Amino acid sequence: MDEVTFKSDTVLSDVHLYTPNQRHLMVRLNSTGQPVFLSHFKLVWSQDSQIDLRTEGGDYRDVPTEETLAGAGSPGSPPGSSCSSEGSPLQASTDATGQEGAGAQLDEDGDLDVVRRPRAASDSEPAWCPRDKVHPMILTQEEDDILGDETQENSTYDIIRIEHTMATPLDDVGKQVWRGALFLADYILFQWDLFQGRTVLELGAGMGFTSIIAATVAQTVYCTDVGADLLAMCQRNIALNSHLTASGGSVVKVRELDWLKDNLCTDRDVPFSWSEEDISDLYNHTTIMLAAEVFYDDELTDALFKTLFRLAHKLKNACTAILSVEKRLNFTLSHLDVTCEAYDHFHSSLHQLEKHRDGQLRFTVEPVEASFPQYLVYERIRQLELWKIFVEPVT
Ligand SMILES: C[S@@+](CC[C@H](N)C(=O)[O-])C[C@H]1O[C@@H](n2cnc3c(N)ncnc32)[C@H](O)[C@@H]1O
């Protein structure tokens, strides 16, 4: 395999889209046979070198040093924006394939399927948008003992190493790293004192990036998601970065928490199930809930809000949920307009929660100004939003 193959239901996180491919090291196959890549996300600490890519179309050349590009989320721009639109691979108008108009190019939901213009031999690669092919480097089946050497050899304190897959079907999006995870991680790094010594629960943690950052300051992080193979990858990432978290005495516990189920699984035979001690620790001590980039499907959004609501009622203390969301704009022929339905649904769910009155808890919703510093390399587009929900007992 030397190229990622795209099918109609394939999604690729923007974090990986413009990553210089020499940073993509394919390391192994996971337990379900998917190729796993290793990316390094570098923290940029110094005030001088903080990345200023907060506006859409931020130029690749704005990044201070080549070294800061080590993060998997190199700050390219979406196709057709900062890369010169002339000759952009995603031109929707008549292209070399001779496709005119959009009538026949709708997916099942009615979204416009834009056909990529085949690369012509004469196409020159813009120097600042490198898109080399992904080359497999080492190919081994998953082995438990690989971690031993890797964790010791790579105990650098400003690099987070994440194994992930690329270009997955929608069901497996959690095996990629999403921009919202980096955005929320930036906020944690900025407001680290809010997290210090806390017990934190992350919902839909995917590859564990945000949980790892949270665990650099928190006492305990429950890093939760669904699916044994995804959770195994997540667990491996926690181990790969244990030097960042364990040195401060923090504990990251990877557990299954399915928003579509009412109870936490305590069956010992099920991987990543909960012990009774975990559950009482979770309920007695959690004061922060996190969720990054989990609002892309209305049913799942409903399930997540239901979970949040249910958990909030079980927690002993007041808590704050911090949610990151990317307002994804799609042109649909059914609306003949650009819409962001998943975001609209998220937004109305926030308001419903705020209006809820049950005499026990009060939910107060507040947007967070996205002006906090950027410590990680990704494109801080203005569609990235952070929301806080304060949950307090009604007195
Ligand atoms: C777009 S990914 C975001 C992953 C990660 N937070 C990030 O930003 O990189 C959405 C996540 O929601 C998780 N998810 C989807 N349905 C879920 C469910 N029913 N219960 C728990 N997690 C779920 C997926 O497995 C996936 O990890």
PDBQT file of the ligand as one rigid body, heavy atoms in Angstrom, charges set to zero:
ROOT
HETATM    1  C1  LIG A 401     -14.724  12.907  15.030  1.00  0.00    +0.000 C 
HETATM    2  S1  LIG A 401     -14.222  11.784  16.259  1.00  0.00    +0.000 S 
HETATM    3  C2  LIG A 401     -13.411  12.830  17.428  1.00  0.00    +0.000 C 
HETATM    4  C3  LIG A 401     -12.355  12.086  18.168  1.00  0.00    +0.000 C 
HETATM    5  C4  LIG A 401     -11.484  12.964  19.064  1.00  0.00    +0.000 C 
HETATM    6  N1  LIG A 401     -12.264  13.609  20.089  1.00  0.00    +0.000 N 
HETATM    7  C5  LIG A 401     -10.753  13.998  18.238  1.00  0.00    +0.000 C 
HETATM    8  O1  LIG A 401     -11.215  15.173  18.225  1.00  0.00    +0.000 OA
HETATM    9  O2  LIG A 401      -9.752  13.673  17.613  1.00  0.00    +0.000 OA
HETATM   10  C6  LIG A 401     -15.752  11.401  17.104  1.00  0.00    +0.000 C 
HETATM   11  C7  LIG A 401     -15.592  10.423  18.248  1.00  0.00    +0.000 C 
HETATM   12  O3  LIG A 401     -16.865  10.113  18.816  1.00  0.00    +0.000 OA
HETATM   13  C8  LIG A 401     -16.864   8.739  19.130  1.00  0.00    +0.000 C 
HETATM   14  N2  LIG A 401     -18.234   8.171  19.206  1.00  0.00    +0.000 N 
HETATM   15  C9  LIG A 401     -19.115   8.025  18.204  1.00  0.00    +0.000 A 
HETATM   16  N3  LIG A 401     -20.220   7.407  18.653  1.00  0.00    +0.000 NA
HETATM   17  C10 LIG A 401     -20.033   7.172  19.977  1.00  0.00    +0.000 A 
HETATM   18  C11 LIG A 401     -20.821   6.565  20.997  1.00  0.00    +0.000 A 
HETATM   19  N4  LIG A 401     -22.028   6.059  20.741  1.00  0.00    +0.000 N 
HETATM   20  N5  LIG A 401     -20.331   6.499  22.234  1.00  0.00    +0.000 NA
HETATM   21  C12 LIG A 401     -19.103   7.002  22.514  1.00  0.00    +0.000 A 
HETATM   22  N6  LIG A 401     -18.294   7.595  21.589  1.00  0.00    +0.000 NA
HETATM   23  C13 LIG A 401     -18.762   7.671  20.337  1.00  0.00    +0.000 A 
HETATM   24  C14 LIG A 401     -16.110   8.115  17.963  1.00  0.00    +0.000 C 
HETATM   25  O4  LIG A 401     -15.677   6.795  18.244  1.00  0.00    +0.000 OA
HETATM   26  C15 LIG A 401     -14.996   9.104  17.801  1.00  0.00    +0.000 C 
HETATM   27  O5  LIG A 401     -13.897   8.791  18.602  1.00  0.00    +0.000 OA
ENDROOT
TORSDOF 0
